Amino acid sequence: MAKKLTRKISTQYHKYLRVWHLLKKPTMEEFKTISKVTVIGLLVIGALGFVVSIIIKNVFQFH
């Protein structure tokens, strides 16, 4: 049982280590692009939430 757990932890550690070695610091251009996409996504989700809340308020107002 202990060997199986040790092997599982070791395997998972090596997977994480492999991913860690592939990581790199983004360039300023990549960072700006990621930031723009994130802001646009937040605005879209916020706008959808706002529209849904207005629709729900109007639907329940008439009943």
N, C-alpha and C positions, 0 to 999 in steps of 0.2 A: 504494500500500500504506500509506504513512504517513497519507494523508488519510483512508483508511478507518478506521485505528486511532484517529486523532484524533477522528473523528466518533463512533465507538463509545464512546470515553472521555467525550466531551462529553455524549452522550445519557445514559449511565449516571450521570454527575454530576448532570444535571438531574433524573433520577428520584430520586436520593438527596436532593437539595435539596428537592424537592416533599414527600417524606415528612418531612424535618426540620422543615419549616414547619407540618406538621400535628400535630407532637408538642406535648404540654403536660404540665406537672407535675401528677401526680395529687393529688387532695384527700386529706386524712387518712382520710376514710371509704373512698375507693377503695383506698388503700394497705392499710388494715386488712382489707378484703374480699379483696384479692389475697393478702395474707399468710395469712389463714385457709384459703383454698382451696389454697394451696401446701403448708401444713403437713398438711392433710387428705390431699392427694395423696401426699405423702411417707410418711405413716403407712400408707396403703392399699398402696402399692407395697412398703414394708418388710414389712408383714404377709403379703402374698402371697409374697414371697421367703422369709420364714420358714416358711410353710406348705409351700411347694415343697421347701425343704431338709429339713424333717422327713419328708415323704413319700419323698423320694429316699433318705434315710438308712434309713428303715424298709424300703423295698423291697430295698435292697442288703444289709441286715443278715440277711435270711432266706435268701439264696442262698449 
